[in-house]
Each structure stands twice: as structure tokens, then as C-alpha cells.
Amino acid sequence: MARKGVVLGILDYKLRYRRNLPHIQPPGKVFFITARLAGSLPQAVIDQRNHERKWLDHLAKVNPKHHALMKPAFERRWFRKFESILDGSECGPTWLADDRVAAQLAESLHYRDGKVFRLDAFSIMPNHFHVLFKPLRIENTPAALTQQVPDEIYHSLASIMKSLKGYTARKANRLLNRTGEFWAHESYDHFVRNAEEWERIEAYILNNPVKAKLMDDWREWKWSYRRKP
């Protein structure tokens, strides 16, 4: 009976894993994630992006092929716009500029390395952070489950980010002696398609402090990390 309960529990996890993902999560892929502080973007900019996204969602229903062509350009354009605002710290708080807060976020990322993901790179900026990681396979999957659900089960982006953001928000609020929302609810995620894209994204992450004119050399930035080859 206990064994059956374990299997049913993991099967339920598998269903929720698929249902709760905001975007596609191909098993075994590396992901580029950007998370930002609450209030770090002007509401008018967010509203404009959401308005355009609704139009794009409607396009998916009436013309899926055209939607597939338009969506990547939409994502790139808005990522660049958001990044420009975030890099300039033009709006909202910069709590991650506090070394205590940045340190506990870096520690939390390293803590999860080898447990739920393989950590490849990160850069912590004053109001957002970028991270490149590969979710790990969930070990000790019961044989009965693999017969019913043949593909391997990986830690989901949804569960990883919920745990990371929830824990670091609580710790940061204590350090800052504040209450309330710390992280913006939505994070940007993109799965890496090949080695060339991986190298390009890693370089982008590491050079973000240089791009934002915080440092002349990324190696001087205290809150950057790159996995050793």
C-alpha cells in the first residue's frame, strides 16, 4: 500500500509538473532564467507588454503558423527592453545591491547546485539576476512509474523557482527589516537549444555588469559565477 501511495504521489507530481509550467520544459535541457525585484519595471511598460501578449495569444488561436513566427521576435524585443530598464536601475528598489542580500542569494544558488540543478553561471545585479542551469533528474523513481510514464522526471522550473524565490525573499526581508513582496511573480525563462547558444548566453550573463557599466571586467564583479570547465 505504501509503495502504491508513493507511485501515485509521483504520478500526481508528473501531472502537476506538466500542467503548471508557464513555458515548455524539454527534459534534460539547460535553461536561462532572469528574475527581477518587485516594482523594478514601470507598470505602464508591463501593461503595454501584456496588451501585446494578449494579441499574440489570440493570434495563436486564429493563425498558429504566424504566431510561431512572431513569438520569438516578441520575446526578444521585450527582453531587450526590460533589460535596458533593469540595467539602468531606472525604476523601483535595488535591494540586491546590498552585499548581505546578494550573498544569501548566491549561497542559495550554490546550495541547490547538485541537488535540483547543475549550476553553470549566474550574475546578481542590483535589481535582478540571471542564472544558467540544467534541472536534474529526480532519482529513485519507482519502477512502476517508469512503466506508466516512460520519460524521465526532472525537477521542474516551477518548483525550482518557487523554492528559490520563496526562501530568498524571506531571508532578504529579514535582513532589510521589511515585509511585503520581494520578487516579481513572473520570471523569464528560455531553454538553450545548442552549444553555440549556451556559450552566447553564458557570455551575456557574465558580461551583464560590464554592459550596465558597473565594472570594466566581469571578473571584477563580486556576484558573478561560472562553473569551471
Secondary structure as GFF3:
##gff-version 3
##sequence-region A 1 229
A	DSSP	alpha_helix	2	20	.	.	.	ID=ss1
A	DSSP	beta_strand	31	36	.	.	.	ID=ss2
A	DSSP	alpha_helix	43	62	.	.	.	ID=ss3
A	DSSP	alpha_helix	64	87	.	.	.	ID=ss4
A	DSSP	three_ten_helix	95	97	.	.	.	ID=ss5
A	DSSP	alpha_helix	99	112	.	.	.	ID=ss6
A	DSSP	beta_strand	117	124	.	.	.	ID=ss7
A	DSSP	beta_strand	128	135	.	.	.	ID=ss8
A	DSSP	alpha_helix	143	148	.	.	.	ID=ss9
A	DSSP	alpha_helix	157	176	.	.	.	ID=ss10
A	DSSP	beta_strand	188	191	.	.	.	ID=ss11
A	DSSP	alpha_helix	195	211	.	.	.	ID=ss12
A	DSSP	three_ten_helix	218	220	.	.	.	ID=ss13
A	DSSP	beta_strand	224	226	.	.	.	ID=ss14
###
